[in-house]
Amino acid sequence: MNSSKINSGRRRWTSRQRQKLLARFHESKLTQRDFANQHGVGLSTLVKWLRLEREAVPTKVKFQEVKLPHPAPRWPVEVVSPQGWIVRLQNGSDVQQLPSLLRTLSCSA
């Protein structure tokens, strides 16, 4: 595989050349060092290409079903006072009694 050399004597590999070399490396049973030596690629260059290739591939997301406990019953109306008492109403009809209840609680506090 031919690569171009720049004035510094370093080889410049095209994107296509890198892809082909990486594909050959993955198909080979060679160590990184042996592959780099046989194909005229610097070991550090091959290692860098492999790292960049790994980082470019998004990790696979695994999903797992999670069963949540039954939620606590929800209250249509919940009032928490500054004193810390809590009034919870189970149905809408109790809302009409709320002002009277709150006055009574305020007077007793």
PyMOL commands that set and color helices and strands:
alter all, ss='L'
color gray80, all
select helices_A, chain A and resi 15-27+32-39+43-56+92-108
alter helices_A, ss='H'
color red, helices_A
select strands_A, chain A and resi 4-5+11-12+77-80+86-89
alter strands_A, ss='S'
color yellow, strands_A
deselect
rebuild
show_as cartoon
